[in-house]
């Protein structure tokens, strides 16, 4: 499937509305306003809700909410990494409204401090109700050298009670008069599962990269290890992980005759997510691969995205990407990096 067809399918998915449940949740604000709605999720101190008479998902400042009531099951994640699943409501009384009660079973109620709640996610037997993501595209043209550049990007995430999975896709093409077109395509799959110890988790990744700049026909990377969330608040997530990885790199013979290389390496990675209420999002993901069977060789992959909300689920995005190898085969380029911008639309409960 070529990149344009893939993007078309993803755009259709984003445009297709997911079946919604009844809007019977109640939010009472600190100023006394009462909103009957469907609570979809909580991220970065932003509560996402859907109201019958308002188009699109609305954003509510979590710090200005006095209390809530809902009959829907939610997955609740705390700052210390603890996860609960149950029905939500706020206890009676002004002092107690700083708390949230989670009814996990008819005989078990857990009381949580609201300021310690990091995420809320609707849970459902329907797989589409747990998915969130975005699709985006951008285009640039320069008359001086008849240069054209387009980029496509998308990602999708699935949230479970103690695990999560995600996939992302990016494609960049640059063409200039008198020169051959340059392309870069990357597909990444990730997965995490919480351990018994709060904020610790297993993680795994699979990355597939093609780059004409570096002469890489296909670079397959598989890795896994253990990680820990160092900071896990509403507006900020900082996590680090480490383990081992294996790479197989197939080079284009048209550049220079080079055999397929297989590299066993360590894996050191970090992820930083910064959110600002209903405005901006910054996501940085970096992975370092120091080779074990080829000492001194280091491979580094960077993906950074910055989003600014424009209207509803429409955002402007700026992306920086890079792939570095300090010891490529002779006649091959050791780096491929760049920056793109465009518009994106999100789908799901966020």
C-alpha positions in Angstrom: 0.0 0.0 0.0 1.5 3.3 -1.0 1.6 6.3 1.3 -1.2 8.2 -0.4 -3.6 5.2 0.0 -2.6 4.8 3.6 -3.3 8.4 4.4 -6.7 8.2 2.6 -7.8 5.3 4.8 -6.7 7.1 7.9 -8.5 10.3 6.9 -11.7 8.4 6.4 -11.3 6.9 9.8 -10.8 10.3 11.4 -13.9 11.7 9.6 -16.1 8.8 10.6 -17.9 9.5 13.9 -17.6 6.9 16.6 -20.8 5.8 18.1 -21.4 7.7 21.4 -23.1 6.6 24.5 -25.9 8.6 26.3 -24.8 11.9 27.6 -25.9 11.5 31.3 -22.7 12.6 33.0 -22.9 15.7 35.2 -20.1 18.3 35.8 -20.6 21.1 38.3 -18.1 23.9 38.0 -16.8 26.0 40.9 -18.9 29.0 39.8 -22.1 26.9 40.0 -22.5 26.1 36.3 -23.9 22.6 35.7 -23.1 20.7 32.5 -24.9 17.5 31.4 -22.6 15.7 29.0 -20.5 12.7 28.0 -17.1 12.7 29.8 -14.7 11.3 27.3 -11.2 11.6 28.9 -8.8 13.7 31.0 -5.4 14.7 29.7 -3.0 17.4 30.9 -5.6 19.0 33.3 -8.0 19.2 30.4 -11.3 17.3 30.6 -12.8 16.5 27.2 -16.6 16.3 27.1 -19.3 16.0 24.5 -22.6 18.0 24.7 -25.7 17.3 22.7 -26.2 20.8 21.5 -22.6 21.8 20.9 -20.6 20.7 17.8 -17.3 18.9 18.4 -15.7 17.8 21.6 -15.3 20.6 24.2 -12.4 21.2 26.6 -12.9 22.0 30.3 -10.3 23.2 32.7 -10.0 20.4 35.3 -8.8 22.8 38.0 -12.2 24.7 37.8 -14.4 21.6 38.2 -16.0 21.3 41.6 -17.5 17.8 41.4 -18.6 15.2 38.8 -21.0 12.3 38.5 -20.9 9.5 36.0 -22.4 6.0 35.5 -19.8 5.1 32.9 -16.7 2.9 33.6 -13.4 4.7 33.5 -9.7 3.8 33.7 -8.2 6.2 36.2 -4.4 6.7 36.3 -2.7 8.3 39.3 0.6 10.2 39.5 2.3 7.3 41.3 1.3 5.0 38.4 -1.6 3.2 40.2 -4.5 2.3 38.0 -8.2 1.9 38.9 -11.3 0.9 36.9 -14.8 1.9 38.0 -17.7 4.4 38.2 -16.8 8.0 39.3 -18.6 10.4 41.6 -17.6 13.1 44.0 -18.3 12.7 47.8 -20.8 15.0 49.4 -19.6 18.0 51.3 -17.4 20.9 50.3 -14.2 19.5 51.8 -14.7 16.1 50.3 -15.2 17.5 46.8 -11.5 17.7 46.3 -11.7 13.9 46.1 -13.1 11.4 43.7 -14.6 8.1 44.6 -14.1 5.1 42.3 -16.6 2.3 42.7 -14.7 -0.7 41.4 -17.3 -3.2 42.6 -20.5 -3.0 44.6 -18.5 -3.8 47.8 -15.4 -1.8 47.1 -15.0 2.0 46.9 -11.7 3.8 46.5 -11.3 7.4 47.5 -8.7 9.4 45.5 -7.3 12.9 45.7 -8.5 14.7 42.6 -5.2 16.6 42.2 -3.3 13.3 41.9 -5.4 12.1 39.0 -3.4 12.2 35.8 -5.6 10.5 33.2 -9.2 9.4 32.7 -10.2 7.1 29.9 -13.6 5.7 29.0 -13.5 1.9 28.9 -15.8 -0.1 26.7 -16.0 -3.6 25.1 -15.9 -1.8 21.7 -12.3 -1.4 20.5 -13.0 1.9 18.7 -14.0 3.6 22.0 -10.5 3.1 23.4 -8.6 4.5 20.4 -7.3 8.0 19.9 -5.0 9.5 17.3 -4.5 12.1 14.6 -3.8 12.4 10.8 -2.0 15.3 9.2 -0.5 16.6 6.0 1.6 19.5 4.7 2.9 20.9 1.4 5.5 23.5 0.4 6.5 24.8 -3.0 9.4 27.1 -4.0 9.5 28.8 -7.4 13.2 29.6 -7.4 14.4 26.0 -7.9 11.0 24.4 -8.7 11.1 22.6 -5.3 8.1 20.7 -3.9 7.8 19.0 -0.6 4.9 17.1 1.0 4.6 15.2 4.2 2.0 12.9 5.7 1.8 11.8 9.3 -0.5 9.8 11.5 -0.6 8.0 14.8 -3.1 5.9 16.7 -3.1 4.8 20.4 -5.0 2.2 22.3 -5.4 2.3 26.1 -6.1 -0.7 28.3 -6.3 -0.9 32.1 -2.6 -1.8 32.7 -1.2 -1.6 29.2 -1.2 0.6 26.1 -0.1 0.3 22.4 0.5 2.7 19.7 1.5 3.0 16.0 2.8 6.0 14.0 3.5 6.6 10.3 5.4 9.5 8.6 6.3 10.1 5.0 8.3 12.9 3.4 9.0 13.5 -0.3 11.2 16.3 -1.7 11.6 16.9 -5.4 13.8 19.6 -7.2 14.2 20.4 -10.9 17.3 18.5 -12.2 17.6 16.2 -9.2 16.1 12.9 -8.3 13.3 12.9 -5.7 14.2 12.2 -2.1 11.9 10.2 0.2 11.8 9.1 3.8 9.2 6.8 5.2 9.0 5.5 8.8 6.5 3.2 10.6 6.8 2.6 14.4 4.9 0.3 16.7 5.2 0.6 20.5 3.7 -1.2 23.5 3.9 -0.9 27.3 2.6 -2.8 30.3 2.7 -1.7 33.9 4.7 -3.8 36.4 3.7 -4.5 40.0 5.7 -1.5 41.1 4.0 1.8 40.4 5.4 3.8 37.5 7.6 0.9 36.3 6.7 -0.9 33.0 7.8 -3.3 30.3 8.2 -1.7 26.9 8.8 -2.9 23.4 9.2 -1.2 20.0 9.5 -2.1 16.3 10.6 0.5 13.8 10.9 0.3 10.0 12.7 3.1 8.2 13.4 3.8 4.5 15.6 6.8 3.5 17.0 7.5 0.0 19.3 10.2 1.5 21.1 7.6 3.5 20.8 4.9 0.9 18.7 2.8 3.3 16.3 0.5 1.5 14.8 -0.8 4.8 16.1 -0.5 8.3 14.3 -2.8 10.8 14.7 -2.2 14.5 13.3 -4.4 17.3 13.9 -3.6 20.9 12.6 -4.0 24.4 13.3 -3.3 28.0 12.2 -1.8 31.3 11.2 1.8 31.9 10.1 4.2 34.7 8.0 7.4 34.7 10.1 10.0 36.5 7.5 12.7 36.3 3.9 11.9 35.7 1.6 14.8 36.4 -1.2 16.2 34.3 0.8 18.7 32.2 4.1 16.8 32.2 5.2 13.3 31.5 8.9 12.4 31.5 9.9 8.7 31.2 13.1 6.8 30.6 13.7 3.2 29.6 16.6 0.9 28.8 17.2 -2.6 27.3 18.5 -4.2 24.2 17.7 -4.0 20.5 18.5 -5.7 17.2 18.8 -4.0 13.8 18.9 -5.2 10.2 19.9 -2.6 7.6 19.5 -3.3 3.9 21.3 -0.7 1.8 20.6 0.3 -1.8 23.1 -1.3 -4.2 22.8 1.6 -6.6 24.7 3.8 -4.1 27.5 1.4 -3.4 27.8 -2.4 -3.0 27.2 -3.1 0.6 26.0 -6.2 2.3 23.0 -6.4 4.7 24.2 -5.4 8.2 22.9 -6.9 11.4 23.7 -5.0 14.6 23.0 -6.0 18.2 22.9 -3.0 20.5 21.8 -1.6 23.8 18.7 0.6 24.0 18.5 3.9 25.9 15.4 6.0 25.4 13.4 8.8 26.7 10.0 10.4 26.1 8.9 13.9 27.2 5.3 15.2 26.8 4.4 18.7 27.7 0.7 20.0 27.6 -0.8 23.4 28.1 -4.6 23.6 28.7 -6.4 23.4 25.4 -3.5 25.2 23.5 -0.3 23.4 22.8 1.3 20.0 23.0 5.0 19.1 22.7 6.1 15.4 22.3 9.8 14.4 22.2 10.9 10.8 21.6 14.6 9.9 21.4 16.3 6.5 21.2 20.0 5.8 21.4 21.5 2.4 20.2 25.1 1.8 21.2 26.3 -1.2 19.2 27.5 -4.3 21.1 28.8 -6.4 18.3 30.5 -3.3 16.6 31.9 -1.3 19.6 32.1 2.4 19.0 29.2 2.5 16.5 26.2 4.5 17.7 22.8 4.9 16.1 20.3 7.6 17.2 16.6 8.2 16.2 14.7 11.4 17.1 11.1 12.4 16.6 9.7 15.6 17.9 6.2 17.1 17.3 4.7 20.4 18.4 1.0 21.0 18.1 -1.0 24.2 18.4 -4.8 24.0 18.6 -6.6 26.1 15.9 -10.3 25.1 16.2 -12.1 22.1 17.5 -9.9 19.1 16.5 -7.9 21.0 13.9 -4.3 21.7 14.8 -1.2 23.1 13.3 1.9 20.9 13.8 5.7 21.4 13.5 7.8 18.3 13.4 11.6 17.7 13.6 12.9 14.2 12.7 16.3 12.7 12.4 18.3 9.4 11.9 22.0 9.4 12.7 24.7 6.6 12.3 28.3 7.6 13.2 29.7 4.6 11.3 27.8 4.0 8.0 29.3 1.8 5.2 31.8 3.7 2.9 30.1 6.0 0.3 26.9 6.1 2.4 25.6 9.2 4.2 25.5 9.0 8.0 22.5 11.3 8.7 19.1 12.2 7.5 17.2 15.0 9.3 14.7 17.7 8.7 11.6 19.7 9.7 8.1 19.8 8.4 4.9 21.6 9.2 1.2 21.2 8.2 -2.3 20.7 9.6 -3.7 17.7 11.4 -7.1 16.5 12.7 -7.5 14.3 15.8 -10.0 11.6 16.4 -11.2 9.6 19.5 -11.9 10.8 23.0 -9.2 13.5 23.3 
